[in-house]
Every structure is written in C-alpha cells, then in structure tokens.
C-alpha cells in the first residue's frame, strides 16, 4: 500500500502513570508491536513524538508543530512530513493493531479525504486514514483552538466504515482495543493469556446498525411519564460537571408552530422558508417544511457536542438506555446498553437505579466518551 503510516506517541500517559508506548508486551515495547504491524503493509512508518526517546523505532520521528494540543497536533505534523498522499494514523497503545485492516482502511480513501471506522457505536479516529487534503482543515481547526480529532470532519469528505465493511475480518473490534489505563493493561494480559480476545473489554458495546454518527448518540426510551426527561436532565448536568458537552434532541409528534403574531411567525406566513431570532438569550431558528430526519438533526446538534442524547426515536438504530416503571418486564435487544429500574433485575446488560446518576455517568464516560488521548 503506497501510503505513510503514522504512529502517535506524543502524549503524557497521565492515566497510565507511565509511558504507554514503552510498556513491555512479550519482551518488546508496545509501540514496537504497532510499528511491526504497520511496517508489514506500508513503505514508510514515522512516529509523532519525542525524537530522542523514539529514535530508531521507525523511519523518522517528527515533533508537533502545534505543541500541547493532543492527537490532532500529531496528525498535523505527520501529514506535513509524510512522503505519501495518504497517511494512516494509529495510536501507540493498540496491542492488536492489524496491518491488513490498516491497509484496507487506507484503501477506502479513494474519492474521500478520510476513511474512519465506526465500530461498536464508537468513532475510531486514531486508527484511520487521512489524505493530505485534510491538512488545511486540520490547520484551521487547530488555529481556532479545536482539539478534537473529529472537529474538522465537517469540512472534509469522510467515509465512515462500519461492521459491514469489516465483515471479512471476524472480531475486528479487538483491533481498536487500546491500553489506556492500568485496568486496560490487566484486561489485555488476562485476555491474551486465555486467548479470549473478544473479551478484551469487560463490557463491549453492542453492534448497532445504521448511520455512523459524528459523535456518540444515545437514546433514552421508555413509556410516557416514566421519568426519561428528568433522567436526561440529571445526566446532562453530571456529564457537564466532568467536562463533556452534551446536546439533547427530544422528538415530539405534535406540530411545531411559532407563536401567532410574533415577527418570526409573520415572516414565515409571508413565505420565508426559514427565520431566526438572535439575542442575548441564544439563537432560535424556525424552519418551514417537512420534519428533519434523525441524520440531519444529528448533523446540526453534533457540531459543538461530545455526545447527543435523544429522547424518543424508539425504533432508531442507536444504542439505547431503557427506563422501566416498577413491575414492567424488561425487553432487551441488540440496541440496549443499559436498563434503569428501581427494582433489582438480572439482565445481560448494566442495570442502574434511577438515583445512581454517578454510576450511569461513569458508565457513559467509559463506554462512549473515552477521551481521544490514544497518543501515549
């Protein structure tokens, strides 16, 4: 594959407590395993990281041009210095890095600016491929202070790859398992020792078909009056407290009408297709015509959010938390990631008491919102 492989190894490993890239796996540093997998399929392998620490591991080591901005800074530096048009990016902490999967992803950039897996409901921007055409949008993103890797995606053509694209590689989800904490390392060693690779994550997210969302999307479903809105309110506040930005979409079957006689309503009645009201309290937009699709709504809501929580859309192909009333029978399907019940239940998914907001917040953070610090 005529592309450059870039290994991100410039982070601080704060959650691991030691440099993840140099963790010994089968007698070799973890970063050496990642490089070996990539070198088997790519003619050039470079590292984004400390030139002194990683000298000799790859063809070259490059340092970030934008300092201290996380993985996106490493991707920027790698694209700037890469010999080839396509740059495949891999975090340094992926013990199951697979060269064939990497080459396949890189090959999917034909006609696109980037190819990014979305497996088990999570975007995987740190085992993905980017063309040199991404450099301008990445630079602009960094200049305005945006550090999320996915922050520049709206400005480029991205091909999202789901489980269906990887049907030829059974168990592909293990490729994206990263050793980010001591607990991750313990799970990896346990799984490797027993050859149970699919159990590498203690609670793997279910495979959910449908669109590849730009940010994680979670549905909260249940019968009317069960407390879905109150639960979402508490979760939004708790997630914000730990630093995440959450957007919320509530679906209703009632017609959405502006207040009769208001200026915006008069504009719409005169024939305007869209009107907006802007002021100190925010920005309100009124649009005439058919109801937006869930995909269109996600495109609008995800621009400044780390996650979107949806109330309603019971039939949508998205991960869901089911809220039960006392005595209600739990119906768990492939979309269900957790159940909220005031009664103890024995189910194959996590069960939380309605007041256990701390537990639900920790669960959502780990399952859907793990920070993009896959650089060591």
C-alpha positions as CSV (number, residue, x, y, z in Angstrom):
1,X,0.0,0.0,0.0
2,X,1.6,3.3,-1.1
3,X,0.9,5.3,2.0
4,X,2.6,6.5,5.1
5,X,1.9,5.0,8.5
6,X,2.0,7.5,11.4
7,X,2.2,6.3,15.0
8,X,1.0,8.8,17.6
9,X,3.4,8.6,20.6
10,X,3.5,12.2,22.0
11,X,1.1,12.2,24.9
12,X,1.7,12.2,28.6
13,X,0.2,8.9,29.7
14,X,-1.4,10.5,32.7
15,X,-4.0,7.8,33.3
16,X,-1.5,5.0,32.9
17,X,1.1,6.6,35.2
18,X,4.0,5.6,32.9
19,X,4.8,5.9,29.2
20,X,2.3,3.6,27.4
21,X,4.5,3.4,24.3
22,X,7.2,1.7,26.3
23,X,5.1,-0.9,28.2
24,X,6.7,-4.3,27.7
25,X,4.5,-6.7,25.8
26,X,6.1,-10.1,25.0
27,X,9.5,-8.6,25.7
28,X,9.1,-5.6,23.4
29,X,7.7,-2.1,23.9
30,X,4.1,-1.7,22.9
31,X,4.9,0.9,20.3
32,X,7.2,-1.7,18.6
33,X,4.3,-4.1,18.1
34,X,2.2,-1.3,16.5
35,X,5.1,-0.4,14.2
36,X,5.7,-4.0,13.2
37,X,2.1,-4.5,12.2
38,X,2.1,-1.3,10.1
39,X,5.6,-1.9,8.5
40,X,4.3,-5.1,7.0
41,X,2.0,-3.2,4.7
42,X,3.2,0.4,4.4
43,X,6.5,1.5,2.8
44,X,7.1,4.4,5.3
45,X,6.5,4.4,9.0
46,X,7.0,7.6,11.1
47,X,6.4,8.4,14.7
48,X,5.0,11.6,16.1
49,X,6.7,12.1,19.5
50,X,10.0,12.7,21.3
51,X,12.8,12.5,18.8
52,X,15.3,11.3,21.4
53,X,13.0,8.8,23.0
54,X,11.9,7.1,19.9
55,X,14.9,7.4,17.6
56,X,15.5,4.1,15.7
57,X,12.0,2.7,16.1
58,X,10.7,4.0,12.7
59,X,12.0,5.6,9.5
60,X,11.7,9.0,11.1
61,X,10.4,10.8,14.3
62,X,8.7,14.1,13.9
63,X,7.7,16.6,16.6
64,X,4.5,18.5,16.7
65,X,4.3,22.0,15.1
66,X,1.3,22.9,17.3
67,X,2.6,22.0,20.8
68,X,0.4,20.5,23.5
69,X,-2.8,20.1,21.6
70,X,-3.2,16.3,21.7
71,X,-3.6,13.8,18.9
72,X,-4.7,16.3,16.3
73,X,-1.3,18.1,16.6
74,X,0.4,14.8,15.9
75,X,-1.7,14.1,12.9
76,X,-1.0,17.5,11.6
77,X,2.8,17.1,12.0
78,X,2.6,13.6,10.4
79,X,0.8,14.8,7.3
80,X,3.2,17.7,6.9
81,X,6.2,15.4,6.8
82,X,4.7,12.3,5.2
83,X,6.2,11.1,1.9
84,X,2.9,9.8,0.5
85,X,-0.5,11.4,-0.2
86,X,-2.4,9.0,2.2
87,X,-1.4,8.9,5.9
88,X,-2.7,6.0,8.0
89,X,-2.8,7.1,11.7
90,X,-2.5,4.7,14.6
91,X,-2.3,5.3,18.4
92,X,0.8,3.8,20.0
93,X,-1.3,1.8,22.6
94,X,-3.1,-0.7,20.3
95,X,-1.8,-4.2,21.1
96,X,-4.0,-5.8,18.5
97,X,-3.0,-3.4,15.7
98,X,-3.7,-5.2,12.4
99,X,-1.7,-4.3,9.3
100,X,-4.3,-5.8,6.9
101,X,-7.1,-3.9,8.5
102,X,-5.0,-0.7,8.3
103,X,-4.2,-1.2,4.6
104,X,-7.9,-1.9,3.9
105,X,-8.9,1.4,5.7
106,X,-6.2,3.4,3.8
107,X,-7.6,2.0,0.6
108,X,-11.1,3.3,1.3
109,X,-9.9,6.9,1.0
110,X,-10.3,6.8,-2.8
111,X,-12.8,9.6,-3.6
112,X,-12.7,10.8,0.0
113,X,-10.5,12.9,2.2
114,X,-10.6,10.4,5.1
115,X,-11.7,6.9,6.0
116,X,-12.7,6.5,9.6
117,X,-14.1,3.3,11.3
118,X,-17.2,3.5,13.4
119,X,-17.3,0.2,15.2
120,X,-19.5,-0.9,18.1
121,X,-21.1,2.5,18.1
122,X,-17.8,4.4,18.6
123,X,-15.8,6.5,16.1
124,X,-12.2,5.4,15.8
125,X,-10.3,8.4,14.5
126,X,-7.0,7.1,15.9
127,X,-6.9,4.0,13.7
128,X,-8.0,5.8,10.5
129,X,-6.6,7.2,7.2
130,X,-6.3,10.8,6.1
131,X,-5.3,12.4,2.8
132,X,-3.1,15.4,2.5
133,X,-6.2,17.4,1.6
134,X,-7.1,17.3,5.3
135,X,-4.1,19.4,6.2
136,X,-5.8,22.8,5.6
137,X,-8.9,22.0,7.6
138,X,-6.8,20.5,10.4
139,X,-4.6,23.6,10.5
140,X,-7.7,25.9,10.7
141,X,-9.2,23.7,13.4
142,X,-6.0,23.9,15.5
143,X,-5.7,27.7,14.9
144,X,-9.2,28.3,16.3
145,X,-8.4,26.1,19.4
146,X,-10.3,23.0,18.4
147,X,-8.5,19.9,19.7
148,X,-10.9,17.1,18.9
149,X,-9.8,14.9,16.1
150,X,-13.3,14.8,14.7
151,X,-13.6,18.5,15.0
152,X,-12.5,19.1,11.4
153,X,-14.6,16.3,9.9
154,X,-17.5,18.6,8.8
155,X,-15.0,20.4,6.5
156,X,-13.9,17.3,4.6
157,X,-15.4,14.2,2.9
158,X,-15.3,11.3,5.3
159,X,-16.1,7.7,4.5
160,X,-17.3,6.1,7.7
161,X,-16.6,2.3,7.8
162,X,-19.0,0.2,9.9
163,X,-19.0,-3.5,10.9
164,X,-20.5,-4.4,7.5
165,X,-17.3,-3.1,5.8
166,X,-15.2,-5.3,8.0
167,X,-17.3,-8.5,7.6
168,X,-14.2,-10.1,6.0
169,X,-12.3,-9.8,9.4
170,X,-14.3,-11.5,12.2
171,X,-13.7,-10.0,15.6
172,X,-12.4,-6.7,14.1
173,X,-13.5,-4.8,17.2
174,X,-10.4,-6.1,19.1
175,X,-8.2,-4.1,16.7
176,X,-9.4,-0.9,18.4
177,X,-8.8,-2.0,21.9
178,X,-6.4,0.4,23.5
179,X,-4.3,0.1,26.6
180,X,-5.0,3.5,28.2
181,X,-5.1,2.7,31.9
182,X,-3.7,0.0,34.3
183,X,-7.1,-1.7,34.2
184,X,-7.0,-1.9,30.4
185,X,-3.5,-3.4,30.7
186,X,-4.7,-6.0,33.2
187,X,-7.7,-6.9,30.9
188,X,-5.4,-7.2,27.9
189,X,-3.0,-9.5,29.7
190,X,-5.8,-11.6,31.0
191,X,-7.4,-11.9,27.6
192,X,-4.1,-12.6,25.9
193,X,-3.3,-15.3,28.4
194,X,-6.6,-17.1,27.8
195,X,-6.7,-16.3,24.1
196,X,-10.2,-14.7,24.7
197,X,-9.5,-11.7,22.6
198,X,-13.2,-10.8,22.2
199,X,-13.4,-10.3,26.0
200,X,-10.6,-7.7,26.0
201,X,-13.1,-5.1,27.1
202,X,-15.1,-6.1,30.1
203,X,-18.4,-4.7,28.7
204,X,-18.1,-4.3,24.9
205,X,-20.7,-2.1,23.3
206,X,-23.3,-3.8,21.1
207,X,-23.1,-3.8,17.4
208,X,-25.8,-1.4,16.2
209,X,-26.6,-0.9,12.6
210,X,-27.5,2.3,10.9
211,X,-25.6,5.6,10.3
212,X,-22.1,6.4,11.5
213,X,-22.7,9.4,13.7
214,X,-20.1,12.2,14.0
215,X,-20.3,11.9,17.8
216,X,-21.7,9.2,20.1
217,X,-25.5,9.1,20.1
218,X,-27.6,7.6,23.0
219,X,-31.3,7.1,23.0
220,X,-33.3,7.2,26.3
221,X,-36.6,5.3,25.8
222,X,-39.5,4.2,27.9
223,X,-43.2,4.7,28.3
224,X,-44.7,8.2,28.8
225,X,-44.3,9.5,32.3
226,X,-41.6,7.1,33.3
227,X,-39.1,9.8,34.0
228,X,-37.0,10.0,30.9
229,X,-36.7,13.8,30.8
230,X,-35.7,14.0,34.5
231,X,-33.1,11.3,34.0
232,X,-31.6,13.1,31.0
233,X,-31.5,16.4,32.9
234,X,-29.5,14.8,35.7
235,X,-27.2,13.0,33.2
236,X,-26.5,16.2,31.3
237,X,-25.6,18.1,34.5
238,X,-23.4,15.2,35.7
239,X,-21.6,14.9,32.3
240,X,-21.1,18.6,32.1
241,X,-19.6,18.5,35.6
242,X,-16.8,16.2,34.4
243,X,-16.1,18.2,31.3
244,X,-18.3,16.9,28.5
245,X,-20.6,18.9,26.2
246,X,-23.9,17.2,25.7
247,X,-26.6,18.1,23.2
248,X,-30.2,16.8,23.6
249,X,-32.8,16.1,21.0
250,X,-36.4,15.5,22.0
251,X,-38.8,14.1,19.5
252,X,-42.5,15.0,19.5
253,X,-45.4,14.1,17.4
254,X,-47.1,17.4,18.0
255,X,-46.8,20.1,15.2
256,X,-44.1,22.7,15.9
257,X,-45.7,26.1,15.4
258,X,-44.3,29.6,16.1
259,X,-46.3,31.9,18.4
260,X,-49.0,33.6,16.3
261,X,-48.5,37.3,15.7
262,X,-44.8,37.3,16.5
263,X,-42.4,38.8,14.0
264,X,-40.9,35.4,13.1
265,X,-44.3,33.9,12.6
266,X,-45.3,36.8,10.3
267,X,-42.1,36.2,8.2
268,X,-42.9,32.5,7.9
269,X,-46.5,33.2,6.9
270,X,-45.3,35.6,4.3
271,X,-43.3,32.8,2.7
272,X,-39.9,32.7,4.3
273,X,-38.5,29.1,4.3
274,X,-36.5,29.8,7.5
275,X,-36.3,32.6,10.0
276,X,-34.1,33.1,13.0
277,X,-34.2,35.1,16.2
278,X,-30.8,36.1,17.7
279,X,-30.3,37.8,21.0
280,X,-28.6,37.7,24.4
281,X,-30.6,34.6,25.3
282,X,-29.4,32.5,22.4
283,X,-30.3,31.6,18.8
284,X,-33.7,30.3,17.7
285,X,-34.4,29.0,14.2
286,X,-37.8,28.3,12.7
287,X,-37.9,26.2,9.5
288,X,-40.9,25.5,7.2
289,X,-41.4,22.2,5.5
290,X,-41.0,18.5,6.3
291,X,-39.6,17.2,9.6
292,X,-35.8,16.7,9.5
293,X,-34.5,13.2,9.5
294,X,-32.6,12.0,12.5
295,X,-29.4,12.1,10.5
296,X,-30.0,15.8,9.5
297,X,-30.7,16.7,13.1
298,X,-27.5,14.9,14.3
299,X,-25.5,17.0,11.8
300,X,-26.8,20.2,13.4
301,X,-26.6,19.1,17.0
302,X,-23.2,17.4,16.9
303,X,-21.1,20.4,15.8
304,X,-20.3,21.6,19.3
305,X,-21.0,18.5,21.4
306,X,-19.2,15.4,22.6
307,X,-22.4,13.4,22.7
308,X,-26.1,13.7,21.7
309,X,-28.8,12.2,24.0
310,X,-32.1,11.6,22.2
311,X,-35.4,11.3,23.9
312,X,-37.8,9.4,21.7
313,X,-37.0,7.7,18.3
314,X,-37.7,4.3,20.0
315,X,-37.1,2.5,16.7
316,X,-33.9,4.3,15.7
317,X,-30.8,2.1,15.2
318,X,-28.9,3.7,18.0
319,X,-27.6,2.5,21.4
320,X,-30.4,2.9,24.0
321,X,-31.0,3.1,27.7
322,X,-34.4,1.7,28.6
323,X,-36.2,3.3,31.6
324,X,-38.7,1.0,33.3
325,X,-41.7,1.5,35.6
326,X,-42.0,-0.8,38.6
327,X,-43.2,-4.2,37.5
328,X,-42.5,-3.6,33.8
329,X,-40.9,-6.5,32.0
330,X,-37.5,-5.6,30.6
331,X,-37.2,-6.1,26.8
332,X,-33.6,-6.1,25.9
333,X,-32.4,-6.2,22.3
334,X,-29.2,-5.6,20.4
335,X,-29.5,-1.8,20.9
336,X,-29.9,-1.9,24.6
337,X,-26.8,-0.9,26.5
338,X,-28.3,-0.4,30.0
339,X,-31.6,-0.5,31.9
340,X,-32.8,1.9,34.5
341,X,-35.1,0.3,37.1
342,X,-36.0,0.9,40.8
343,X,-36.2,-2.9,41.2
344,X,-33.3,-5.3,41.1
345,X,-33.1,-7.2,37.8
346,X,-30.8,-9.9,36.4
347,X,-30.1,-8.9,32.8
348,X,-27.3,-9.3,30.3
349,X,-26.7,-5.5,30.4
350,X,-25.9,-3.0,33.1
351,X,-28.9,-2.2,35.4
352,X,-28.9,1.2,37.3
353,X,-31.2,2.6,40.0
354,X,-32.8,5.8,38.8
355,X,-30.8,7.7,41.5
356,X,-27.5,6.2,40.6
357,X,-26.5,9.1,38.3
358,X,-22.8,8.8,39.3
359,X,-22.8,5.2,38.2
360,X,-24.5,6.0,34.9
361,X,-22.2,8.9,34.3
362,X,-19.1,6.7,34.8
363,X,-20.6,4.1,32.5
364,X,-21.4,6.5,29.7
365,X,-17.9,8.1,30.0
366,X,-16.2,4.8,29.7
367,X,-18.5,3.3,27.0
368,X,-19.0,6.3,24.7
369,X,-16.9,9.2,25.8
370,X,-13.4,7.9,26.5
371,X,-11.1,10.8,25.7
372,X,-9.2,10.9,22.4
373,X,-5.8,10.6,24.2
374,X,-4.8,7.4,22.4
375,X,-1.5,9.1,21.8
376,X,0.7,7.9,24.6
